[in-house]
Amino acid sequence: AGICAFLEIEYHESMLSYHEQPHLWYGEKEVRRTSGVEREHESYRNWQVNQPIFDGRGRWKKDLPPEVAAEFERGEAAALMKAFGYL
């Protein structure tokens, strides 16, 4: 609702259930998550845009190995992380 207000467009509750009606991209015939090399990106993106909205805030802290996540908390990356509200 906040994004719609910012964009000055009307909010509809159905916007949150967009994933219940499949959207096919890149000429795909079905929504599927693939693991092959050929068209892997297109198939994954097609699958991804059909997923419900979720709150992934802070996910980077638990999904990245601790030594990698620590790199984001210091040095040049830290300034950007703070600017965008991640730290």
PDB file of N, CA, C and O in Angstrom:
ATOM      1  N   ALA A   1       0.831  -1.188   0.000  1.00  0.00           N
ATOM      2  CA  ALA A   1       0.000   0.000   0.000  1.00  0.00           C
ATOM      3  C   ALA A   1       0.873   1.248   0.000  1.00  0.00           C
ATOM      4  O   ALA A   1       0.556   2.233  -0.667  1.00  0.00           O
ATOM      5  N   GLY A   2       1.965   1.206   0.744  1.00  0.00           N
ATOM      6  CA  GLY A   2       2.876   2.344   0.809  1.00  0.00           C
ATOM      7  C   GLY A   2       3.530   2.636  -0.531  1.00  0.00           C
ATOM      8  O   GLY A   2       3.684   3.796  -0.912  1.00  0.00           O
ATOM      9  N   ILE A   3       3.907   1.600  -1.235  1.00  0.00           N
ATOM     10  CA  ILE A   3       4.515   1.786  -2.558  1.00  0.00           C
ATOM     11  C   ILE A   3       3.504   2.385  -3.523  1.00  0.00           C
ATOM     12  O   ILE A   3       3.832   3.287  -4.294  1.00  0.00           O
ATOM     13  N   CYS A   4       2.286   1.886  -3.481  1.00  0.00           N
ATOM     14  CA  CYS A   4       1.232   2.427  -4.354  1.00  0.00           C
ATOM     15  C   CYS A   4       0.984   3.905  -4.047  1.00  0.00           C
ATOM     16  O   CYS A   4       0.814   4.712  -4.962  1.00  0.00           O
ATOM     17  N   ALA A   5       0.964   4.253  -2.780  1.00  0.00           N
ATOM     18  CA  ALA A   5       0.763   5.653  -2.404  1.00  0.00           C
ATOM     19  C   ALA A   5       1.904   6.511  -2.945  1.00  0.00           C
ATOM     20  O   ALA A   5       1.675   7.604  -3.464  1.00  0.00           O
ATOM     21  N   PHE A   6       3.126   6.013  -2.821  1.00  0.00           N
ATOM     22  CA  PHE A   6       4.281   6.740  -3.323  1.00  0.00           C
ATOM     23  C   PHE A   6       4.185   6.931  -4.841  1.00  0.00           C
ATOM     24  O   PHE A   6       4.507   8.000  -5.359  1.00  0.00           O
ATOM     25  N   LEU A   7       3.740   5.889  -5.543  1.00  0.00           N
ATOM     26  CA  LEU A   7       3.613   5.946  -7.000  1.00  0.00           C
ATOM     27  C   LEU A   7       2.339   6.644  -7.454  1.00  0.00           C
ATOM     28  O   LEU A   7       2.128   6.874  -8.645  1.00  0.00           O
ATOM     29  N   GLU A   8       1.496   6.974  -6.486  1.00  0.00           N
ATOM     30  CA  GLU A   8       0.211   7.619  -6.759  1.00  0.00           C
ATOM     31  C   GLU A   8      -0.675   6.765  -7.677  1.00  0.00           C
ATOM     32  O   GLU A   8      -1.281   7.251  -8.632  1.00  0.00           O
ATOM     33  N   ILE A   9      -0.719   5.470  -7.338  1.00  0.00           N
ATOM     34  CA  ILE A   9      -1.625   4.558  -8.038  1.00  0.00           C
ATOM     35  C   ILE A   9      -2.515   3.892  -6.999  1.00  0.00           C
ATOM     36  O   ILE A   9      -2.179   3.846  -5.816  1.00  0.00           O
ATOM     37  N   GLU A  10      -3.636   3.386  -7.446  1.00  0.00           N
ATOM     38  CA  GLU A  10      -4.593   2.765  -6.532  1.00  0.00           C
ATOM     39  C   GLU A  10      -4.091   1.397  -6.070  1.00  0.00           C
ATOM     40  O   GLU A  10      -3.611   0.595  -6.870  1.00  0.00           O
ATOM     41  N   TYR A  11      -4.209   1.151  -4.781  1.00  0.00           N
ATOM     42  CA  TYR A  11      -3.831  -0.134  -4.201  1.00  0.00           C
ATOM     43  C   TYR A  11      -5.014  -1.092  -4.229  1.00  0.00           C
ATOM     44  O   TYR A  11      -6.140  -0.707  -3.916  1.00  0.00           O
ATOM     45  N   HIS A  12      -4.752  -2.340  -4.605  1.00  0.00           N
ATOM     46  CA  HIS A  12      -5.764  -3.398  -4.588  1.00  0.00           C
ATOM     47  C   HIS A  12      -5.188  -4.579  -3.802  1.00  0.00           C
ATOM     48  O   HIS A  12      -4.034  -4.958  -4.003  1.00  0.00           O
ATOM     49  N   GLU A  13      -5.976  -5.144  -2.929  1.00  0.00           N
ATOM     50  CA  GLU A  13      -5.544  -6.293  -2.127  1.00  0.00           C
ATOM     51  C   GLU A  13      -5.061  -7.439  -3.023  1.00  0.00           C
ATOM     52  O   GLU A  13      -4.175  -8.198  -2.631  1.00  0.00           O
ATOM     53  N   SER A  14      -5.634  -7.568  -4.212  1.00  0.00           N
ATOM     54  CA  SER A  14      -5.251  -8.640  -5.135  1.00  0.00           C
ATOM     55  C   SER A  14      -3.788  -8.532  -5.576  1.00  0.00           C
ATOM     56  O   SER A  14      -3.219  -9.504  -6.074  1.00  0.00           O
ATOM     57  N   MET A  15      -3.185  -7.372  -5.399  1.00  0.00           N
ATOM     58  CA  MET A  15      -1.773  -7.209  -5.762  1.00  0.00           C
ATOM     59  C   MET A  15      -0.884  -8.158  -4.967  1.00  0.00           C
ATOM     60  O   MET A  15       0.194  -8.531  -5.429  1.00  0.00           O
ATOM     61  N   LEU A  16      -1.322  -8.544  -3.791  1.00  0.00           N
ATOM     62  CA  LEU A  16      -0.529  -9.433  -2.951  1.00  0.00           C
ATOM     63  C   LEU A  16      -0.714 -10.909  -3.297  1.00  0.00           C
ATOM     64  O   LEU A  16      -0.007 -11.761  -2.760  1.00  0.00           O
ATOM     65  N   SER A  17      -1.640 -11.212  -4.172  1.00  0.00           N
ATOM     66  CA  SER A  17      -1.854 -12.615  -4.556  1.00  0.00           C
ATOM     67  C   SER A  17      -1.538 -12.848  -6.038  1.00  0.00           C
ATOM     68  O   SER A  17      -2.054 -13.781  -6.652  1.00  0.00           O
ATOM     69  N   TYR A  18      -0.685 -11.989  -6.601  1.00  0.00           N
ATOM     70  CA  TYR A  18      -0.317 -12.105  -8.013  1.00  0.00           C
ATOM     71  C   TYR A  18       0.266 -13.479  -8.339  1.00  0.00           C
ATOM     72  O   TYR A  18       0.093 -13.974  -9.453  1.00  0.00           O
ATOM     73  N   HIS A  19       0.952 -14.097  -7.383  1.00  0.00           N
ATOM     74  CA  HIS A  19       1.628 -15.366  -7.597  1.00  0.00           C
ATOM     75  C   HIS A  19       0.659 -16.539  -7.772  1.00  0.00           C
ATOM     76  O   HIS A  19       1.072 -17.627  -8.172  1.00  0.00           O
ATOM     77  N   GLU A  20      -0.621 -16.324  -7.475  1.00  0.00           N
ATOM     78  CA  GLU A  20      -1.602 -17.401  -7.612  1.00  0.00           C
ATOM     79  C   GLU A  20      -2.009 -17.624  -9.066  1.00  0.00           C
ATOM     80  O   GLU A  20      -2.606 -18.652  -9.387  1.00  0.00           O
ATOM     81  N   GLN A  21      -1.703 -16.699  -9.927  1.00  0.00           N
ATOM     82  CA  GLN A  21      -1.969 -16.820 -11.360  1.00  0.00           C
ATOM     83  C   GLN A  21      -0.618 -16.811 -12.076  1.00  0.00           C
ATOM     84  O   GLN A  21       0.022 -15.762 -12.137  1.00  0.00           O
ATOM     85  N   PRO A  22      -0.162 -17.947 -12.621  1.00  0.00           N
ATOM     86  CA  PRO A  22       1.184 -18.017 -13.216  1.00  0.00           C
ATOM     87  C   PRO A  22       1.409 -16.991 -14.331  1.00  0.00           C
ATOM     88  O   PRO A  22       0.532 -16.736 -15.157  1.00  0.00           O
ATOM     89  N   HIS A  23       2.596 -16.423 -14.325  1.00  0.00           N
ATOM     90  CA  HIS A  23       3.036 -15.514 -15.373  1.00  0.00           C
ATOM     91  C   HIS A  23       4.216 -16.167 -16.066  1.00  0.00           C
ATOM     92  O   HIS A  23       5.225 -16.462 -15.425  1.00  0.00           O
ATOM     93  N   LEU A  24       4.105 -16.395 -17.357  1.00  0.00           N
ATOM     94  CA  LEU A  24       5.167 -17.066 -18.104  1.00  0.00           C
ATOM     95  C   LEU A  24       6.012 -16.044 -18.838  1.00  0.00           C
ATOM     96  O   LEU A  24       5.487 -15.190 -19.552  1.00  0.00           O
ATOM     97  N   TRP A  25       7.320 -16.132 -18.662  1.00  0.00           N
ATOM     98  CA  TRP A  25       8.276 -15.210 -19.248  1.00  0.00           C
ATOM     99  C   TRP A  25       9.233 -15.973 -20.155  1.00  0.00           C
ATOM    100  O   TRP A  25       9.358 -17.192 -20.046  1.00  0.00           O
ATOM    101  N   TYR A  26       9.889 -15.275 -21.026  1.00  0.00           N
ATOM    102  CA  TYR A  26      10.948 -15.841 -21.863  1.00  0.00           C
ATOM    103  C   TYR A  26      10.469 -17.019 -22.718  1.00  0.00           C
ATOM    104  O   TYR A  26      11.267 -17.899 -23.042  1.00  0.00           O
ATOM    105  N   GLY A  27       9.216 -17.053 -23.081  1.00  0.00           N
ATOM    106  CA  GLY A  27       8.719 -18.123 -23.927  1.00  0.00           C
ATOM    107  C   GLY A  27       8.565 -19.462 -23.220  1.00  0.00           C
ATOM    108  O   GLY A  27       8.380 -20.494 -23.865  1.00  0.00           O
ATOM    109  N   GLU A  28       8.642 -19.442 -21.901  1.00  0.00           N
ATOM    110  CA  GLU A  28       8.492 -20.695 -21.147  1.00  0.00           C
ATOM    111  C   GLU A  28       7.063 -21.210 -21.266  1.00  0.00           C
ATOM    112  O   GLU A  28       6.128 -20.436 -21.469  1.00  0.00           O
ATOM    113  N   LYS A  29       6.908 -22.500 -21.140  1.00  0.00           N
ATOM    114  CA  LYS A  29       5.586 -23.122 -21.218  1.00  0.00           C
ATOM    115  C   LYS A  29       5.021 -23.438 -19.830  1.00  0.00           C
ATOM    116  O   LYS A  29       3.825 -23.685 -19.678  1.00  0.00           O
ATOM    117  N   GLU A  30       5.898 -23.428 -18.821  1.00  0.00           N
ATOM    118  CA  GLU A  30       5.473 -23.729 -17.462  1.00  0.00           C
ATOM    119  C   GLU A  30       6.392 -23.017 -16.470  1.00  0.00           C
ATOM    120  O   GLU A  30       7.507 -22.618 -16.805  1.00  0.00           O
ATOM    121  N   VAL A  31       5.902 -22.869 -15.256  1.00  0.00           N
ATOM    122  CA  VAL A  31       6.706 -22.282 -14.189  1.00  0.00           C
ATOM    123  C   VAL A  31       7.436 -23.427 -13.511  1.00  0.00           C
ATOM    124  O   VAL A  31       6.815 -24.311 -12.922  1.00  0.00           O
ATOM    125  N   ARG A  32       8.763 -23.405 -13.599  1.00  0.00           N
ATOM    126  CA  ARG A  32       9.544 -24.488 -12.993  1.00  0.00           C
ATOM    127  C   ARG A  32      10.914 -23.960 -12.608  1.00  0.00           C
ATOM    128  O   ARG A  32      11.430 -23.016 -13.208  1.00  0.00           O
ATOM    129  N   ARG A  33      11.476 -24.575 -11.620  1.00  0.00           N
ATOM    130  CA  ARG A  33      12.837 -24.230 -11.186  1.00  0.00           C
ATOM    131  C   ARG A  33      13.765 -25.279 -11.769  1.00  0.00           C
ATOM    132  O   ARG A  33      13.640 -26.462 -11.455  1.00  0.00           O
ATOM    133  N   THR A  34      14.691 -24.857 -12.614  1.00  0.00           N
ATOM    134  CA  THR A  34      15.568 -25.811 -13.282  1.00  0.00           C
ATOM    135  C   THR A  34      16.980 -25.742 -12.742  1.00  0.00           C
ATOM    136  O   THR A  34      17.332 -24.827 -11.998  1.00  0.00           O
ATOM    137  N   SER A  35      17.779 -26.715 -13.122  1.00  0.00           N
ATOM    138  CA  SER A  35      19.172 -26.732 -12.687  1.00  0.00           C
ATOM    139  C   SER A  35      20.112 -27.062 -13.835  1.00  0.00           C
ATOM    140  O   SER A  35      21.249 -27.466 -13.594  1.00  0.00           O
ATOM    141  N   GLY A  36      19.669 -26.901 -15.072  1.00  0.00           N
ATOM    142  CA  GLY A  36      20.533 -27.147 -16.227  1.00  0.00           C
ATOM    143  C   GLY A  36      21.223 -25.882 -16.669  1.00  0.00           C
ATOM    144  O   GLY A  36      20.846 -24.785 -16.258  1.00  0.00           O
ATOM    145  N   VAL A  37      22.240 -26.029 -17.511  1.00  0.00           N
ATOM    146  CA  VAL A  37      22.993 -24.867 -17.972  1.00  0.00           C
ATOM    147  C   VAL A  37      22.204 -24.090 -19.019  1.00  0.00           C
ATOM    148  O   VAL A  37      22.136 -22.862 -18.967  1.00  0.00           O
ATOM    149  N   GLU A  38      21.614 -24.802 -19.961  1.00  0.00           N
ATOM    150  CA  GLU A  38      20.881 -24.140 -21.041  1.00  0.00           C
ATOM    151  C   GLU A  38      19.631 -23.452 -20.498  1.00  0.00           C
ATOM    152  O   GLU A  38      18.780 -24.092 -19.879  1.00  0.00           O
ATOM    153  N   ARG A  39      19.527 -22.147 -20.734  1.00  0.00           N
ATOM    154  CA  ARG A  39      18.388 -21.331 -20.320  1.00  0.00           C
ATOM    155  C   ARG A  39      18.159 -21.357 -18.813  1.00  0.00           C
ATOM    156  O   ARG A  39      17.045 -21.101 -18.356  1.00  0.00           O
ATOM    157  N   GLU A  40      19.177 -21.656 -18.049  1.00  0.00           N
ATOM    158  CA  GLU A  40      19.017 -21.739 -16.599  1.00  0.00           C
ATOM    159  C   GLU A  40      18.550 -20.402 -16.004  1.00  0.00           C
ATOM    160  O   GLU A  40      17.634 -20.369 -15.182  1.00  0.00           O
ATOM    161  N   HIS A  41      19.177 -19.323 -16.420  1.00  0.00           N
ATOM    162  CA  HIS A  41      18.814 -18.020 -15.880  1.00  0.00           C
ATOM    163  C   HIS A  41      17.360 -17.686 -16.196  1.00  0.00           C
ATOM    164  O   HIS A  41      16.621 -17.250 -15.314  1.00  0.00           O
ATOM    165  N   GLU A  42      16.945 -17.884 -17.429  1.00  0.00           N
ATOM    166  CA  GLU A  42      15.576 -17.559 -17.819  1.00  0.00           C
ATOM    167  C   GLU A  42      14.559 -18.402 -17.055  1.00  0.00           C
ATOM    168  O   GLU A  42      13.531 -17.887 -16.617  1.00  0.00           O
ATOM    169  N   SER A  43      14.838 -19.680 -16.896  1.00  0.00           N
ATOM    170  CA  SER A  43      13.919 -20.559 -16.178  1.00  0.00           C
ATOM    171  C   SER A  43      13.837 -20.188 -14.705  1.00  0.00           C
ATOM    172  O   SER A  43      12.757 -20.188 -14.115  1.00  0.00           O
ATOM    173  N   TYR A  44      14.987 -19.872 -14.114  1.00  0.00           N
ATOM    174  CA  TYR A  44      14.994 -19.493 -12.708  1.00  0.00           C
ATOM    175  C   TYR A  44      14.259 -18.172 -12.511  1.00  0.00           C
ATOM    176  O   TYR A  44      13.480 -18.033 -11.567  1.00  0.00           O
ATOM    177  N   ARG A  45      14.496 -17.208 -13.383  1.00  0.00           N
ATOM    178  CA  ARG A  45      13.822 -15.909 -13.288  1.00  0.00           C
ATOM    179  C   ARG A  45      12.307 -16.107 -13.456  1.00  0.00           C
ATOM    180  O   ARG A  45      11.521 -15.482 -12.744  1.00  0.00           O
ATOM    181  N   ASN A  46      11.907 -16.954 -14.371  1.00  0.00           N
ATOM    182  CA  ASN A  46      10.493 -17.260 -14.585  1.00  0.00           C
ATOM    183  C   ASN A  46       9.883 -17.841 -13.311  1.00  0.00           C
ATOM    184  O   ASN A  46       8.778 -17.466 -12.921  1.00  0.00           O
ATOM    185  N   TRP A  47      10.597 -18.749 -12.671  1.00  0.00           N
ATOM    186  CA  TRP A  47      10.122 -19.333 -11.418  1.00  0.00           C
ATOM    187  C   TRP A  47      10.050 -18.257 -10.336  1.00  0.00           C
ATOM    188  O   TRP A  47       9.082 -18.181  -9.579  1.00  0.00           O
ATOM    189  N   GLN A  48      11.098 -17.422 -10.277  1.00  0.00           N
ATOM    190  CA  GLN A  48      11.214 -16.423  -9.226  1.00  0.00           C
ATOM    191  C   GLN A  48      10.083 -15.396  -9.253  1.00  0.00           C
ATOM    192  O   GLN A  48       9.553 -15.049  -8.197  1.00  0.00           O
ATOM    193  N   VAL A  49       9.702 -14.905 -10.425  1.00  0.00           N
ATOM    194  CA  VAL A  49       8.657 -13.874 -10.490  1.00  0.00           C
ATOM    195  C   VAL A  49       7.278 -14.433 -10.152  1.00  0.00           C
ATOM    196  O   VAL A  49       6.319 -13.672 -10.024  1.00  0.00           O
ATOM    197  N   ASN A  50       7.171 -15.728 -10.008  1.00  0.00           N
ATOM    198  CA  ASN A  50       5.905 -16.344  -9.643  1.00  0.00           C
ATOM    199  C   ASN A  50       5.839 -16.740  -8.178  1.00  0.00           C
ATOM    200  O   ASN A  50       4.923 -17.458  -7.777  1.00  0.00           O
ATOM    201  N   GLN A  51       6.790 -16.289  -7.371  1.00  0.00           N
ATOM    202  CA  GLN A  51       6.803 -16.589  -5.945  1.00  0.00           C
ATOM    203  C   GLN A  51       6.110 -15.471  -5.169  1.00  0.00           C
ATOM    204  O   GLN A  51       6.137 -14.316  -5.592  1.00  0.00           O
ATOM    205  N   PRO A  52       5.490 -15.808  -4.036  1.00  0.00           N
ATOM    206  CA  PRO A  52       4.849 -14.759  -3.224  1.00  0.00           C
ATOM    207  C   PRO A  52       5.891 -13.811  -2.639  1.00  0.00           C
ATOM    208  O   PRO A  52       7.061 -14.169  -2.501  1.00  0.00           O
ATOM    209  N   ILE A  53       5.463 -12.616  -2.301  1.00  0.00           N
ATOM    210  CA  ILE A  53       6.337 -11.642  -1.671  1.00  0.00           C
ATOM    211  C   ILE A  53       6.716 -12.158  -0.287  1.00  0.00           C
ATOM    212  O   ILE A  53       5.871 -12.696   0.429  1.00  0.00           O
ATOM    213  N   PHE A  54       7.973 -11.997   0.088  1.00  0.00           N
ATOM    214  CA  PHE A  54       8.419 -12.416   1.412  1.00  0.00           C
ATOM    215  C   PHE A  54       9.351 -11.354   1.980  1.00  0.00           C
ATOM    216  O   PHE A  54       9.893 -10.527   1.246  1.00  0.00           O
ATOM    217  N   ASP A  55       9.523 -11.388   3.252  1.00  0.00           N
ATOM    218  CA  ASP A  55      10.400 -10.445   3.937  1.00  0.00           C
ATOM    219  C   ASP A  55      11.771 -11.095   4.088  1.00  0.00           C
ATOM    220  O   ASP A  55      11.955 -11.979   4.925  1.00  0.00           O
ATOM    221  N   GLY A  56      12.718 -10.663   3.288  1.00  0.00           N
ATOM    222  CA  GLY A  56      14.050 -11.242   3.320  1.00  0.00           C
ATOM    223  C   GLY A  56      15.071 -10.389   4.055  1.00  0.00           C
ATOM    224  O   GLY A  56      16.277 -10.609   3.943  1.00  0.00           O
ATOM    225  N   ARG A  57      14.571  -9.401   4.816  1.00  0.00           N
ATOM    226  CA  ARG A  57      15.505  -8.534   5.542  1.00  0.00           C
ATOM    227  C   ARG A  57      16.365  -9.336   6.508  1.00  0.00           C
ATOM    228  O   ARG A  57      15.856 -10.155   7.273  1.00  0.00           O
ATOM    229  N   GLY A  58      17.658  -9.097   6.468  1.00  0.00           N
ATOM    230  CA  GLY A  58      18.592  -9.767   7.360  1.00  0.00           C
ATOM    231  C   GLY A  58      18.989 -11.156   6.926  1.00  0.00           C
ATOM    232  O   GLY A  58      19.827 -11.790   7.568  1.00  0.00           O
ATOM    233  N   ARG A  59      18.406 -11.640   5.855  1.00  0.00           N
ATOM    234  CA  ARG A  59      18.687 -12.996   5.385  1.00  0.00           C
ATOM    235  C   ARG A  59      20.167 -13.175   5.047  1.00  0.00           C
ATOM    236  O   ARG A  59      20.733 -14.250   5.241  1.00  0.00           O
ATOM    237  N   TRP A  60      20.787 -12.103   4.536  1.00  0.00           N
ATOM    238  CA  TRP A  60      22.202 -12.182   4.172  1.00  0.00           C
ATOM    239  C   TRP A  60      23.069 -12.560   5.367  1.00  0.00           C
ATOM    240  O   TRP A  60      24.106 -13.203   5.205  1.00  0.00           O
ATOM    241  N   LYS A  61      22.648 -12.162   6.564  1.00  0.00           N
ATOM    242  CA  LYS A  61      23.451 -12.450   7.751  1.00  0.00           C
ATOM    243  C   LYS A  61      23.471 -13.938   8.083  1.00  0.00           C
ATOM    244  O   LYS A  61      24.485 -14.456   8.552  1.00  0.00           O
ATOM    245  N   LYS A  62      22.368 -14.622   7.845  1.00  0.00           N
ATOM    246  CA  LYS A  62      22.328 -16.042   8.190  1.00  0.00           C
ATOM    247  C   LYS A  62      22.641 -16.954   7.008  1.00  0.00           C
ATOM    248  O   LYS A  62      23.070 -18.090   7.209  1.00  0.00           O
ATOM    249  N   ASP A  63      22.434 -16.477   5.771  1.00  0.00           N
ATOM    250  CA  ASP A  63      22.670 -17.322   4.604  1.00  0.00           C
ATOM    251  C   ASP A  63      24.119 -17.302   4.124  1.00  0.00           C
ATOM    252  O   ASP A  63      24.601 -18.289   3.570  1.00  0.00           O
ATOM    253  N   LEU A  64      24.816 -16.186   4.334  1.00  0.00           N
ATOM    254  CA  LEU A  64      26.224 -16.113   3.928  1.00  0.00           C
ATOM    255  C   LEU A  64      27.103 -16.728   5.005  1.00  0.00           C
ATOM    256  O   LEU A  64      26.781 -16.644   6.190  1.00  0.00           O
ATOM    257  N   PRO A  65      28.207 -17.344   4.606  1.00  0.00           N
ATOM    258  CA  PRO A  65      29.151 -17.822   5.618  1.00  0.00           C
ATOM    259  C   PRO A  65      29.621 -16.639   6.470  1.00  0.00           C
ATOM    260  O   PRO A  65      29.763 -15.537   5.941  1.00  0.00           O
ATOM    261  N   PRO A  66      29.865 -16.828   7.764  1.00  0.00           N
ATOM    262  CA  PRO A  66      30.220 -15.725   8.660  1.00  0.00           C
ATOM    263  C   PRO A  66      31.389 -14.868   8.156  1.00  0.00           C
ATOM    264  O   PRO A  66      31.376 -13.646   8.307  1.00  0.00           O
ATOM    265  N   GLU A  67      32.392 -15.510   7.562  1.00  0.00           N
ATOM    266  CA  GLU A  67      33.549 -14.740   7.097  1.00  0.00           C
ATOM    267  C   GLU A  67      33.197 -13.843   5.907  1.00  0.00           C
ATOM    268  O   GLU A  67      33.807 -12.788   5.732  1.00  0.00           O
ATOM    269  N   VAL A  68      32.230 -14.245   5.095  1.00  0.00           N
ATOM    270  CA  VAL A  68      31.790 -13.424   3.968  1.00  0.00           C
ATOM    271  C   VAL A  68      30.900 -12.294   4.476  1.00  0.00           C
ATOM    272  O   VAL A  68      31.059 -11.146   4.061  1.00  0.00           O
ATOM    273  N   ALA A  69      29.975 -12.608   5.362  1.00  0.00           N
ATOM    274  CA  ALA A  69      29.092 -11.584   5.921  1.00  0.00           C
ATOM    275  C   ALA A  69      29.902 -10.512   6.642  1.00  0.00           C
ATOM    276  O   ALA A  69      29.550  -9.334   6.594  1.00  0.00           O
ATOM    277  N   ALA A  70      30.982 -10.910   7.309  1.00  0.00           N
ATOM    278  CA  ALA A  70      31.827  -9.954   8.028  1.00  0.00           C
ATOM    279  C   ALA A  70      32.446  -8.940   7.078  1.00  0.00           C
ATOM    280  O   ALA A  70      32.675  -7.795   7.469  1.00  0.00           O
ATOM    281  N   GLU A  71      32.719  -9.332   5.845  1.00  0.00           N
ATOM    282  CA  GLU A  71      33.292  -8.411   4.859  1.00  0.00           C
ATOM    283  C   GLU A  71      32.339  -7.254   4.557  1.00  0.00           C
ATOM    284  O   GLU A  71      32.787  -6.155   4.233  1.00  0.00           O
ATOM    285  N   PHE A  72      31.059  -7.488   4.659  1.00  0.00           N
ATOM    286  CA  PHE A  72      30.069  -6.441   4.405  1.00  0.00           C
ATOM    287  C   PHE A  72      29.943  -5.473   5.580  1.00  0.00           C
ATOM    288  O   PHE A  72      29.383  -4.387   5.431  1.00  0.00           O
ATOM    289  N   GLU A  73      30.449  -5.853   6.718  1.00  0.00           N
ATOM    290  CA  GLU A  73      30.314  -5.035   7.915  1.00  0.00           C
ATOM    291  C   GLU A  73      31.533  -4.162   8.191  1.00  0.00           C
ATOM    292  O   GLU A  73      31.583  -3.471   9.208  1.00  0.00           O
ATOM    293  N   ARG A  74      32.504  -4.187   7.301  1.00  0.00           N
ATOM    294  CA  ARG A  74      33.692  -3.345   7.489  1.00  0.00           C
ATOM    295  C   ARG A  74      34.160  -2.827   6.127  1.00  0.00           C
ATOM    296  O   ARG A  74      33.717  -3.296   5.078  1.00  0.00           O
ATOM    297  N   GLY A  75      35.041  -1.875   6.169  1.00  0.00           N
ATOM    298  CA  GLY A  75      35.617  -1.336   4.943  1.00  0.00           C
ATOM    299  C   GLY A  75      34.612  -0.552   4.115  1.00  0.00           C
ATOM    300  O   GLY A  75      33.631  -0.030   4.644  1.00  0.00           O
ATOM    301  N   GLU A  76      34.860  -0.473   2.823  1.00  0.00           N
ATOM    302  CA  GLU A  76      34.016   0.309   1.914  1.00  0.00           C
ATOM    303  C   GLU A  76      32.573  -0.194   1.875  1.00  0.00           C
ATOM    304  O   GLU A  76      31.641   0.602   1.751  1.00  0.00           O
ATOM    305  N   ALA A  77      32.390  -1.484   1.979  1.00  0.00           N
ATOM    306  CA  ALA A  77      31.038  -2.041   1.928  1.00  0.00           C
ATOM    307  C   ALA A  77      30.190  -1.566   3.104  1.00  0.00           C
ATOM    308  O   ALA A  77      28.980  -1.391   2.963  1.00  0.00           O
ATOM    309  N   ALA A  78      30.804  -1.358   4.246  1.00  0.00           N
ATOM    310  CA  ALA A  78      30.060  -0.957   5.444  1.00  0.00           C
ATOM    311  C   ALA A  78      29.346   0.370   5.237  1.00  0.00           C
ATOM    312  O   ALA A  78      28.212   0.539   5.687  1.00  0.00           O
ATOM    313  N   ALA A  79      29.998   1.317   4.558  1.00  0.00           N
ATOM    314  CA  ALA A  79      29.371   2.625   4.313  1.00  0.00           C
ATOM    315  C   ALA A  79      28.099   2.467   3.486  1.00  0.00           C
ATOM    316  O   ALA A  79      27.086   3.107   3.770  1.00  0.00           O
ATOM    317  N   LEU A  80      28.152   1.620   2.469  1.00  0.00           N
ATOM    318  CA  LEU A  80      26.962   1.380   1.641  1.00  0.00           C
ATOM    319  C   LEU A  80      25.890   0.631   2.423  1.00  0.00           C
ATOM    320  O   LEU A  80      24.704   0.946   2.323  1.00  0.00           O
ATOM    321  N   MET A  81      26.306  -0.348   3.189  1.00  0.00           N
ATOM    322  CA  MET A  81      25.345  -1.117   3.983  1.00  0.00           C
ATOM    323  C   MET A  81      24.617  -0.199   4.960  1.00  0.00           C
ATOM    324  O   MET A  81      23.406  -0.327   5.143  1.00  0.00           O
ATOM    325  N   LYS A  82      25.338   0.721   5.586  1.00  0.00           N
ATOM    326  CA  LYS A  82      24.705   1.670   6.506  1.00  0.00           C
ATOM    327  C   LYS A  82      23.793   2.632   5.766  1.00  0.00           C
ATOM    328  O   LYS A  82      22.699   2.944   6.237  1.00  0.00           O
ATOM    329  N   ALA A  83      24.242   3.107   4.601  1.00  0.00           N
ATOM    330  CA  ALA A  83      23.445   4.061   3.820  1.00  0.00           C
ATOM    331  C   ALA A  83      22.102   3.469   3.398  1.00  0.00           C
ATOM    332  O   ALA A  83      21.099   4.178   3.318  1.00  0.00           O
ATOM    333  N   PHE A  84      22.093   2.154   3.126  1.00  0.00           N
ATOM    334  CA  PHE A  84      20.861   1.510   2.684  1.00  0.00           C
ATOM    335  C   PHE A  84      20.119   0.795   3.812  1.00  0.00           C
ATOM    336  O   PHE A  84      19.154   0.071   3.567  1.00  0.00           O
ATOM    337  N   GLY A  85      20.575   1.003   5.050  1.00  0.00           N
ATOM    338  CA  GLY A  85      19.838   0.499   6.212  1.00  0.00           C
ATOM    339  C   GLY A  85      20.045  -0.962   6.546  1.00  0.00           C
ATOM    340  O   GLY A  85      19.223  -1.553   7.247  1.00  0.00           O
ATOM    341  N   TYR A  86      21.128  -1.563   6.062  1.00  0.00           N
ATOM    342  CA  TYR A  86      21.381  -2.967   6.372  1.00  0.00           C
ATOM    343  C   TYR A  86      22.139  -3.138   7.684  1.00  0.00           C
ATOM    344  O   TYR A  86      22.078  -4.204   8.295  1.00  0.00           O
ATOM    345  N   LEU A  87      22.840  -2.120   8.116  1.00  0.00           N
ATOM    346  CA  LEU A  87      23.601  -2.193   9.370  1.00  0.00           C
ATOM    347  C   LEU A  87      23.074  -1.190  10.352  1.00  0.00           C
ATOM    348  O   LEU A  87      23.582  -1.095  11.470  1.00  0.00           O
TER     349      LEU A  87
END
